[in-house]
Amino acid sequence: MERVDVYRGIQSTDSDGNPMHGPPSLWKTFQALVGPAMGEAKISETVTMPVIIGYTVYIRGEEPTGILNTDVLALRGERLPVTAPPAEWLDDTGQHVGDEVTVRFTKGA
């Protein structure tokens, strides 16, 4: 189990009353299983090879975590954006077991 911090921009309003997101701040912390997320690198026209840093995060719990696809997860020394809405993890009887969240970032692309 590893510590996973979830960062979310706090909603506020600007001076004209329009809704806006502030800078990301710590929203919640979970204990989770973390595994590699497989993906393919797009070959760019430059001479550098992009490096994909990605993980699939499994968070157990009786209720959904509330993680959004606009959140940023901090794990293993990196802050990585959530790449898709979290998937619900169900057992054979349809009971909620946890959430599966994929995070990925491409460096050097």
N, CA, C and O atoms as a MOPAC input file, in Angstrom:
PM7 MOZYME 1SCF
protein

 N      0.84600 1    -1.17800 1     0.00000 1
 C      0.00000 1     0.00000 1     0.00000 1
 C      0.89100 1     1.24100 1     0.00000 1
 O      1.90700 1     1.30100 1     0.69400 1
 N      0.49200 1     2.20100 1    -0.77700 1
 C      1.23900 1     3.44700 1    -0.89400 1
 C      0.33000 1     4.62900 1    -0.61400 1
 O     -0.88700 1     4.55300 1    -0.77800 1
 N      0.93800 1     5.71100 1    -0.19500 1
 C      0.19100 1     6.94000 1     0.04800 1
 C     -0.01600 1     7.65800 1    -1.28200 1
 O      0.92100 1     7.83100 1    -2.06200 1
 N     -1.25900 1     8.07400 1    -1.52800 1
 C     -1.61100 1     8.82500 1    -2.72700 1
 C     -2.33700 1    10.08800 1    -2.27200 1
 O     -3.38000 1    10.01600 1    -1.62300 1
 N     -1.77600 1    11.24500 1    -2.62000 1
 C     -2.39600 1    12.52400 1    -2.28600 1
 C     -3.16500 1    13.02800 1    -3.49600 1
 O     -2.68100 1    12.94700 1    -4.62500 1
 N     -4.37100 1    13.55200 1    -3.25700 1
 C     -5.20500 1    14.08300 1    -4.33200 1
 C     -5.25800 1    15.59600 1    -4.18700 1
 O     -5.62100 1    16.12000 1    -3.13400 1
 N     -4.89000 1    16.28800 1    -5.25900 1
 C     -4.90800 1    17.74700 1    -5.28200 1
 C     -6.02800 1    18.21500 1    -6.19100 1
 O     -6.25700 1    17.66200 1    -7.26700 1
 N     -6.72300 1    19.25400 1    -5.72800 1
 C     -7.86500 1    19.79100 1    -6.47100 1
 C     -7.85900 1    21.30800 1    -6.34500 1
 O     -7.57200 1    21.85600 1    -5.28100 1
 N     -8.18000 1    21.97400 1    -7.44800 1
 C     -8.29300 1    23.43100 1    -7.41400 1
 C     -9.53900 1    23.83400 1    -6.64400 1
 O    -10.63500 1    23.34200 1    -6.91200 1
 N     -9.36300 1    24.72900 1    -5.69100 1
 C    -10.48900 1    25.19600 1    -4.88500 1
 C    -11.31800 1    26.16500 1    -5.71800 1
 O    -10.77600 1    27.09100 1    -6.32200 1
 N    -12.63300 1    25.95200 1    -5.75100 1
 C    -13.50500 1    26.83800 1    -6.51000 1
 C    -13.69400 1    28.14100 1    -5.75800 1
 O    -13.91200 1    28.15600 1    -4.54700 1
 N    -13.60600 1    29.23100 1    -6.49800 1
 C    -13.84200 1    30.55400 1    -5.93100 1
 C    -14.42100 1    31.42500 1    -7.03000 1
 O    -14.73000 1    30.93500 1    -8.11600 1
 N    -14.56800 1    32.69000 1    -6.76200 1
 C    -15.06600 1    33.62700 1    -7.77300 1
 C    -14.07600 1    34.76100 1    -7.93000 1
 O    -13.37800 1    35.13200 1    -6.98600 1
 N    -14.02200 1    35.31500 1    -9.14900 1
 C    -13.14000 1    36.44500 1    -9.38000 1
 C    -13.84900 1    37.73400 1    -8.97700 1
 O    -14.96100 1    37.69700 1    -8.45000 1
 N    -13.21200 1    38.86500 1    -9.22500 1
 C    -13.77100 1    40.15000 1    -8.78700 1
 C    -15.07100 1    40.49400 1    -9.50400 1
 O    -15.83700 1    41.32700 1    -9.01800 1
 N    -15.33600 1    39.87100 1   -10.65000 1
 C    -16.58000 1    40.10700 1   -11.37900 1
 C    -17.66600 1    39.10100 1   -11.02800 1
 O    -18.76700 1    39.16200 1   -11.57600 1
 N    -17.37100 1    38.17700 1   -10.12200 1
 C    -18.35100 1    37.18400 1    -9.70800 1
 C    -18.37900 1    35.92700 1   -10.56100 1
 O    -19.26900 1    35.09200 1   -10.39900 1
 N    -17.41500 1    35.77900 1   -11.47200 1
 C    -17.35700 1    34.59000 1   -12.31700 1
 C    -16.68800 1    33.44200 1   -11.56900 1
 O    -15.71300 1    33.66000 1   -10.85000 1
 N    -17.20900 1    32.19800 1   -11.73400 1
 C    -16.56400 1    31.06100 1   -11.05800 1
 C    -15.18800 1    30.77700 1   -11.66600 1
 O    -14.99800 1    30.89900 1   -12.87600 1
 N    -14.24500 1    30.40300 1   -10.82400 1
 C    -12.90600 1    30.05100 1   -11.27600 1
 C    -12.28500 1    29.06000 1   -10.31200 1
 O    -12.72200 1    28.94000 1    -9.16700 1
 N    -11.25700 1    28.34400 1   -10.77800 1
 C    -10.52200 1    27.41100 1    -9.93700 1
 C     -9.22600 1    28.06300 1    -9.51400 1
 O     -8.52200 1    28.66300 1   -10.32500 1
 N     -8.92000 1    27.93900 1    -8.24200 1
 C     -7.65700 1    28.43100 1    -7.73900 1
 C     -6.56400 1    27.40200 1    -7.96000 1
 O     -6.79900 1    26.38100 1    -8.60700 1
 N     -5.38000 1    27.65200 1    -7.43700 1
 C     -4.29800 1    26.67600 1    -7.58900 1
 C     -4.63700 1    25.37800 1    -6.84300 1
 O     -5.35700 1    25.40900 1    -5.84500 1
 N     -4.12300 1    24.24700 1    -7.32100 1
 C     -4.41900 1    22.97300 1    -6.65900 1
 C     -3.89600 1    22.94800 1    -5.22500 1
 O     -2.78600 1    23.40000 1    -4.94500 1
 N     -4.70700 1    22.41700 1    -4.33600 1
 C     -4.28500 1    22.22000 1    -2.95200 1
 C     -4.72300 1    20.82700 1    -2.51700 1
 O     -5.60600 1    20.22600 1    -3.12800 1
 N     -4.10300 1    20.32400 1    -1.46500 1
 C     -4.38500 1    18.96600 1    -0.99700 1
 C     -5.85400 1    18.83800 1    -0.62000 1
 O     -6.37000 1    19.59400 1     0.20400 1
 N     -6.52300 1    17.85700 1    -1.24500 1
 C     -7.94300 1    17.62800 1    -0.99600 1
 C     -8.14800 1    16.41900 1    -0.09100 1
 O     -8.86600 1    16.50600 1     0.90500 1
 N     -7.51400 1    15.27600 1    -0.43500 1
 C     -7.63500 1    14.04600 1     0.35300 1
 C     -6.38700 1    13.20300 1     0.18500 1
 O     -5.61500 1    13.38500 1    -0.75700 1
 N     -6.20200 1    12.27700 1     1.11200 1
 C     -5.10200 1    11.31800 1     1.03800 1
 C     -5.68300 1     9.91600 1     1.18400 1
 O     -6.55200 1     9.68200 1     2.02300 1
 N     -5.19800 1     8.98500 1     0.36100 1
 C     -5.66200 1     7.60400 1     0.38300 1
 C     -4.47100 1     6.66000 1     0.48700 1
 O     -3.34500 1     7.02100 1     0.14600 1
 N     -4.73300 1     5.44900 1     0.96100 1
 C     -3.78600 1     4.33900 1     0.86200 1
 C     -4.26200 1     3.51100 1    -0.33300 1
 O     -5.44200 1     3.17500 1    -0.42600 1
 N     -3.35100 1     3.18400 1    -1.23800 1
 C     -3.76500 1     2.52600 1    -2.46800 1
 C     -2.70800 1     1.55700 1    -2.95900 1
 O     -1.53900 1     1.63800 1    -2.58100 1
 N     -3.14600 1     0.63800 1    -3.80900 1
 C     -2.23600 1    -0.22400 1    -4.56000 1
 C     -1.92500 1     0.50000 1    -5.86400 1
 O     -2.82700 1     1.04000 1    -6.50400 1
 N     -0.65900 1     0.51500 1    -6.26000 1
 C     -0.24800 1     1.24200 1    -7.45500 1
 C      0.47100 1     0.28300 1    -8.39300 1
 O      1.40600 1    -0.41000 1    -7.99100 1
 N      0.02900 1     0.24900 1    -9.63800 1
 C      0.65900 1    -0.59200 1   -10.64600 1
 C      0.96600 1     0.22400 1   -11.88700 1
 O      0.41700 1     1.31200 1   -12.05900 1
 N      1.82800 1    -0.27700 1   -12.75200 1
 C      2.16400 1     0.47400 1   -13.96600 1
 C      0.99000 1     0.52400 1   -14.93600 1
 O      0.22600 1    -0.43400 1   -15.05800 1
 N      0.86000 1     1.64300 1   -15.61300 1
 C     -0.14400 1     1.78400 1   -16.67400 1
 C      0.59100 1     1.69200 1   -17.99700 1
 O      1.54800 1     2.42800 1   -18.23700 1
 N      0.15500 1     0.80800 1   -18.83500 1
 C      0.82300 1     0.60900 1   -20.11800 1
 C      0.27900 1     1.61400 1   -21.12200 1
 O     -0.90600 1     1.95000 1   -21.10500 1
 N      1.14000 1     2.07900 1   -21.97800 1
 C      0.74200 1     3.01900 1   -23.02600 1
 C      1.81100 1     3.07300 1   -24.07900 1
 O      2.92200 1     2.57900 1   -23.88400 1
 N      1.47800 1     3.66700 1   -25.18100 1
 C      2.45900 1     3.76600 1   -26.24700 1
 C      2.84000 1     5.22100 1   -26.44300 1
 O      1.99700 1     6.11400 1   -26.35500 1
 N      4.10400 1     5.44900 1   -26.70600 1
 C      4.60500 1     6.79100 1   -26.94100 1
 C      4.37700 1     7.16800 1   -28.39400 1
 O      4.56300 1     6.35500 1   -29.29900 1
 N      3.97600 1     8.40200 1   -28.60000 1
 C      3.85200 1     8.90600 1   -29.96000 1
 C      5.22100 1     9.40200 1   -30.39200 1
 O      5.87500 1    10.15200 1   -29.66800 1
 N      5.63600 1     8.99400 1   -31.53100 1
 C      6.93300 1     9.42200 1   -32.04100 1
 C      6.79300 1    10.85800 1   -32.53000 1
 O      5.94200 1    11.16100 1   -33.36700 1
 N      7.62800 1    11.72900 1   -32.00200 1
 C      7.57100 1    13.13000 1   -32.39700 1
 C      8.60200 1    13.38500 1   -33.49000 1
 O      9.42600 1    12.52500 1   -33.80100 1
 N      8.54100 1    14.56200 1   -34.05800 1
 C      9.46600 1    14.91300 1   -35.13200 1
 C     10.81800 1    15.35500 1   -34.60300 1
 O     11.73500 1    15.58700 1   -35.39100 1
 N     10.96700 1    15.47500 1   -33.31500 1
 C     12.23900 1    15.88100 1   -32.73200 1
 C     13.09900 1    14.65000 1   -32.49300 1
 O     12.65400 1    13.52000 1   -32.69200 1
 N     14.33000 1    14.87800 1   -32.06500 1
 C     15.23900 1    13.76300 1   -31.83300 1
 C     15.08800 1    13.15600 1   -30.45100 1
 O     15.73000 1    12.14700 1   -30.15800 1
 N     14.26800 1    13.73100 1   -29.59800 1
 C     14.08600 1    13.19600 1   -28.25400 1
 C     12.99300 1    12.13100 1   -28.24400 1
 O     12.02700 1    12.20500 1   -29.00300 1
 N     13.16300 1    11.15200 1   -27.38000 1
 C     12.13800 1    10.13100 1   -27.18800 1
 C     11.32700 1    10.50000 1   -25.95300 1
 O     11.89500 1    10.69000 1   -24.87800 1
 N     10.01900 1    10.60500 1   -26.09100 1
 C      9.21400 1    10.91300 1   -24.91300 1
 C      9.21300 1     9.75200 1   -23.92000 1
 O      9.31500 1     8.58600 1   -24.29900 1
 N      9.09700 1    10.10000 1   -22.65700 1
 C      9.02200 1     9.10200 1   -21.59100 1
 C      7.64600 1     9.22000 1   -20.95300 1
 O      7.25000 1    10.29200 1   -20.49400 1
 N      6.92300 1     8.10700 1   -20.93100 1
 C      5.59000 1     8.10800 1   -20.32300 1
 C      5.70400 1     7.62800 1   -18.89400 1
 O      6.22300 1     6.54400 1   -18.62700 1
 N      5.21100 1     8.45100 1   -17.97200 1
 C      5.12000 1     8.07000 1   -16.57100 1
 C      3.63800 1     7.86600 1   -16.30000 1
 O      2.85300 1     8.81000 1   -16.38700 1
 N      3.25400 1     6.64500 1   -15.97400 1
 C      1.84500 1     6.37700 1   -15.76200 1
 C      1.61400 1     5.23900 1   -14.79000 1
 O      2.41100 1     4.30500 1   -14.69800 1
 N      0.51000 1     5.33400 1   -14.06900 1
 C      0.16300 1     4.32200 1   -13.08200 1
 C     -1.33800 1     4.08500 1   -13.10100 1
 O     -2.11600 1     4.96600 1   -13.46500 1
 N     -1.72700 1     2.89700 1   -12.70700 1
 C     -3.11500 1     2.60000 1   -12.40200 1
 C     -3.18700 1     2.46900 1   -10.88800 1
 O     -2.45400 1     1.68400 1   -10.28800 1
 N     -4.07200 1     3.24100 1   -10.27800 1
 C     -4.18800 1     3.32600 1    -8.82400 1
 C     -5.49100 1     2.65300 1    -8.40200 1
 O     -6.56500 1     3.00000 1    -8.89300 1
 N     -5.38700 1     1.68400 1    -7.48200 1
 C     -6.54700 1     0.95300 1    -6.97400 1
 C     -6.77700 1     1.36300 1    -5.53000 1
 O     -5.96100 1     1.07700 1    -4.65400 1
 N     -7.90300 1     2.03700 1    -5.28800 1
 C     -8.22900 1     2.52500 1    -3.94800 1
 C     -9.44300 1     1.75400 1    -3.44300 1
 O    -10.53700 1     1.86900 1    -3.99400 1
 N     -9.23700 1     0.96300 1    -2.38500 1
 C    -10.34000 1     0.19300 1    -1.80300 1
 C    -11.19900 1     1.08700 1    -0.91800 1
 O    -10.70200 1     2.00700 1    -0.26800 1
 N    -12.49600 1     0.79700 1    -0.90600 1
 C    -13.41400 1     1.52100 1    -0.03600 1
 C    -14.84900 1     1.13500 1    -0.33800 1
 O    -15.17000 1     0.71700 1    -1.45000 1
 N    -15.70400 1     1.27700 1     0.65100 1
 C    -17.10800 1     0.91300 1     0.48000 1
 C    -17.86900 1     1.93300 1    -0.35700 1
 O    -18.90500 1     1.61000 1    -0.93800 1
 N    -17.36100 1     3.16200 1    -0.42000 1
 C    -18.00200 1     4.24300 1    -1.17300 1
 C    -17.04000 1     4.75800 1    -2.23000 1
 O    -15.82800 1     4.61300 1    -2.07400 1
 N    -17.54600 1     5.35600 1    -3.30300 1
 C    -16.66200 1     5.96700 1    -4.29500 1
 C    -15.77700 1     7.03800 1    -3.65400 1
 O    -16.18200 1     7.69000 1    -2.69200 1
 N    -14.58200 1     7.21300 1    -4.18600 1
 C    -13.60600 1     8.14600 1    -3.60700 1
 C    -13.97400 1     9.60300 1    -3.82900 1
 O    -13.62700 1    10.45300 1    -3.00800 1
 N    -14.66000 1     9.91200 1    -4.91000 1
 C    -14.97300 1    11.29100 1    -5.23200 1
 C    -13.90700 1    11.95200 1    -6.08800 1
 O    -13.97800 1    13.15400 1    -6.34500 1
 N    -12.91800 1    11.18100 1    -6.53500 1
 C    -11.86800 1    11.72100 1    -7.39500 1
 C    -12.48300 1    12.09000 1    -8.74700 1
 O    -13.28400 1    11.33800 1    -9.30100 1
 N    -12.10100 1    13.24700 1    -9.26200 1
 C    -12.59000 1    13.73300 1   -10.54800 1
 C    -11.49700 1    13.62900 1   -11.60300 1
 O    -10.31600 1    13.53300 1   -11.27000 1
 N    -11.88700 1    13.64900 1   -12.86800 1
 C    -10.87800 1    13.57300 1   -13.92300 1
 C    -10.11900 1    14.88400 1   -14.09600 1
 O     -9.25000 1    14.97300 1   -14.96300 1
 N    -10.42000 1    15.89000 1   -13.30500 1
 C     -9.67500 1    17.14700 1   -13.31900 1
 C     -8.68200 1    17.23100 1   -12.16400 1
 O     -7.98200 1    18.23500 1   -12.03000 1
 N     -8.60700 1    16.20300 1   -11.33200 1
 C     -7.70800 1    16.19800 1   -10.17600 1
 C     -6.29100 1    15.82300 1   -10.59000 1
 O     -6.05400 1    15.32200 1   -11.68900 1
 N     -5.36800 1    16.07500 1    -9.68900 1
 C     -3.96700 1    15.70300 1    -9.86600 1
 C     -3.59600 1    14.80700 1    -8.68700 1
 O     -3.86400 1    15.15500 1    -7.53700 1
 N     -2.97400 1    13.64400 1    -8.96800 1
 C     -2.55300 1    12.72600 1    -7.91100 1
 C     -1.04700 1    12.80300 1    -7.73200 1
 O     -0.29600 1    12.83000 1    -8.70700 1
 N     -0.61600 1    12.83800 1    -6.49300 1
 C      0.80900 1    12.83700 1    -6.17500 1
 C      1.16700 1    11.47000 1    -5.63300 1
 O      0.64100 1    11.03900 1    -4.60700 1
 N      2.08100 1    10.77900 1    -6.34100 1
 C      2.56000 1     9.48900 1    -5.89200 1
 C      3.93300 1     9.24500 1    -6.47900 1
 O      4.24500 1     9.70000 1    -7.58000 1
 N      4.74600 1     8.52400 1    -5.73300 1
 C      6.10200 1     8.16500 1    -6.14200 1
 C      6.91500 1     9.37700 1    -6.60600 1
 O      7.68900 1     9.28700 1    -7.56000 1
 N      6.73300 1    10.50100 1    -5.92700 1
 C      7.52300 1    11.68800 1    -6.20600 1
 C      7.08600 1    12.50300 1    -7.40300 1
 O      7.79000 1    13.43500 1    -7.79200 1
 N      5.96500 1    12.19000 1    -7.99300 1
 C      5.47300 1    12.91000 1    -9.17000 1
 C      4.03700 1    13.35500 1    -8.93900 1
 O      3.28000 1    12.69600 1    -8.22600 1
 N      3.66800 1    14.48000 1    -9.54600 1
 C      2.26700 1    14.90500 1    -9.59900 1
 C      1.77600 1    14.62800 1   -11.00600 1
 O      2.28600 1    15.18300 1   -11.97900 1
 N      0.77700 1    13.76000 1   -11.09800 1
 C      0.29200 1    13.29600 1   -12.39400 1
 C     -1.19800 1    13.57300 1   -12.53900 1
 O     -1.95700 1    13.36400 1   -11.59300 1
 N     -1.63400 1    14.04300 1   -13.72000 1
 C     -3.05900 1    14.29700 1   -13.92700 1
 C     -3.83800 1    13.00000 1   -14.12400 1
 O     -3.32300 1    12.02600 1   -14.67300 1
 N     -5.07600 1    13.00800 1   -13.67200 1
 C     -5.98600 1    11.89000 1   -13.91800 1
 C     -6.36000 1    11.95000 1   -15.39400 1
 O     -6.75500 1    13.00700 1   -15.88500 1
 N     -6.24200 1    10.83300 1   -16.10900 1
 C     -6.44800 1    10.83600 1   -17.55500 1
 C     -7.86400 1    10.46600 1   -17.98800 1
 O     -8.21900 1    10.66600 1   -19.15000 1
 N     -8.67400 1     9.93700 1   -17.08600 1
 C    -10.04400 1     9.54200 1   -17.41700 1
 C    -10.85800 1     9.51000 1   -16.12700 1
 O    -10.29000 1     9.43500 1   -15.03700 1
 N    -12.17000 1     9.56400 1   -16.24300 1
 C    -12.97500 1     9.43400 1   -15.03200 1
 C    -12.66300 1     8.11700 1   -14.32400 1
 O    -12.46900 1     7.10000 1   -14.99100 1
 N    -12.60900 1     8.10900 1   -12.99100 1
 C    -12.31900 1     6.86700 1   -12.26600 1
 C    -13.33500 1     5.77400 1   -12.58800 1
 O    -14.52900 1     6.03400 1   -12.73500 1
 N    -12.83000 1     4.54800 1   -12.69300 1
 C    -13.69200 1     3.39100 1   -12.94600 1
 C    -14.09300 1     2.78500 1   -11.61000 1
 O    -13.30700 1     2.76400 1   -10.66300 1
 N    -15.31800 1     2.29600 1   -11.54600 1
 C    -15.80900 1     1.66600 1   -10.33000 1
 C    -15.35400 1     0.21300 1   -10.30200 1
 O    -15.45500 1    -0.49400 1   -11.30400 1
 N    -14.85900 1    -0.22300 1    -9.16500 1
 C    -14.35400 1    -1.58100 1    -8.96600 1
 C    -15.42100 1    -2.34700 1    -8.19600 1
 O    -15.68200 1    -2.03000 1    -7.03500 1
 N    -16.04600 1    -3.35200 1    -8.81600 1
 C    -17.14200 1    -4.10800 1    -8.20700 1
 C    -16.74000 1    -5.56100 1    -8.01800 1
 O    -15.90500 1    -6.08400 1    -8.75700 1
 N    -17.34300 1    -6.21500 1    -7.01500 1
 C    -17.10700 1    -7.65000 1    -6.84100 1
 C    -18.13400 1    -8.42800 1    -7.66400 1
 O    -18.90900 1    -7.83600 1    -8.41500 1
 N    -18.13900 1    -9.75100 1    -7.52100 1
 C    -19.02900 1   -10.60300 1    -8.31700 1
 C    -20.50600 1   -10.34800 1    -8.03700 1
 O    -21.34900 1   -10.60500 1    -8.89700 1
 N    -20.82800 1    -9.85000 1    -6.85400 1
 C    -22.22900 1    -9.59100 1    -6.51300 1
 C    -22.66100 1    -8.17300 1    -6.84900 1
 O    -23.81600 1    -7.81400 1    -6.61700 1
 N    -21.76000 1    -7.35800 1    -7.39200 1
 C    -22.09100 1    -5.98300 1    -7.75300 1
 C    -21.85800 1    -4.97100 1    -6.65300 1
 O    -22.22600 1    -3.80500 1    -6.79700 1
 N    -21.24800 1    -5.40100 1    -5.54300 1
 C    -20.95800 1    -4.47900 1    -4.44300 1
 C    -19.70500 1    -3.66200 1    -4.75800 1
 O    -18.75100 1    -4.16600 1    -5.34900 1
 N    -19.72800 1    -2.40500 1    -4.35500 1
 C    -18.58700 1    -1.52600 1    -4.58800 1
 C    -17.39400 1    -1.98200 1    -3.74700 1
 O    -17.51600 1    -2.15400 1    -2.53400 1
 N    -16.24600 1    -2.17800 1    -4.39000 1
 C    -15.02300 1    -2.57500 1    -3.69900 1
 C    -14.05900 1    -1.39600 1    -3.62000 1
 O    -13.32300 1    -1.25000 1    -2.64500 1
 N    -14.07100 1    -0.56100 1    -4.65100 1
 C    -13.16700 1     0.58300 1    -4.67800 1
 C    -13.20000 1     1.26800 1    -6.02400 1
 O    -14.08600 1     1.02600 1    -6.84300 1
 N    -12.21200 1     2.13600 1    -6.24400 1
 C    -12.09100 1     2.86700 1    -7.50500 1
 C    -10.76500 1     2.53600 1    -8.17100 1
 O     -9.77300 1     2.24100 1    -7.50400 1
 N    -10.76500 1     2.59000 1    -9.48500 1
 C     -9.55400 1     2.40500 1   -10.27900 1
 C     -9.31700 1     3.71200 1   -11.03100 1
 O    -10.16500 1     4.16000 1   -11.80300 1
 N     -8.15700 1     4.31500 1   -10.79400 1
 C     -7.85000 1     5.62100 1   -11.36500 1
 C     -6.56500 1     5.50700 1   -12.18100 1
 O     -5.56900 1     4.96400 1   -11.70300 1
 N     -6.58700 1     6.01400 1   -13.39800 1
 C     -5.40000 1     6.00400 1   -14.25400 1
 C     -4.83000 1     7.40600 1   -14.33000 1
 O     -5.54200 1     8.36800 1   -14.61700 1
 N     -3.52400 1     7.50900 1   -14.06600 1
 C     -2.82700 1     8.78800 1   -14.16700 1
 C     -1.66100 1     8.60400 1   -15.13900 1
 O     -1.03900 1     7.54300 1   -15.18300 1
 N     -1.37700 1     9.64600 1   -15.91300 1
 C     -0.30400 1     9.52200 1   -16.90600 1
 C      0.19300 1    10.90900 1   -17.28800 1
 O     -0.57400 1    11.86900 1   -17.36200 1
 N      1.49900 1    10.98600 1   -17.52900 1
 C      2.13400 1    12.21700 1   -17.98400 1
 C      3.25000 1    11.85600 1   -18.93500 1
 O      3.98400 1    10.90000 1   -18.68400 1
 N      3.40100 1    12.59500 1   -20.02500 1
 C      4.45500 1    12.33400 1   -20.99000 1
 C      5.51900 1    13.42000 1   -20.88300 1
 O      5.22800 1    14.60000 1   -21.08200 1
 N      6.75100 1    13.02600 1   -20.57100 1
 C      7.85800 1    13.96300 1   -20.50000 1
 C      8.63900 1    13.92500 1   -21.81100 1
 O      8.89100 1    12.85700 1   -22.36800 1
 N      9.01000 1    15.09300 1   -22.28600 1
 C      9.85600 1    15.16900 1   -23.46300 1
 C      9.11500 1    15.06200 1   -24.77800 1
 O      9.73800 1    14.82500 1   -25.81300 1
 N      7.79900 1    15.23000 1   -24.76900 1
 C      7.04500 1    15.12600 1   -26.02700 1
 C      6.95000 1    16.47800 1   -26.69200 1
 O      6.35400 1    16.60000 1   -27.76200 1

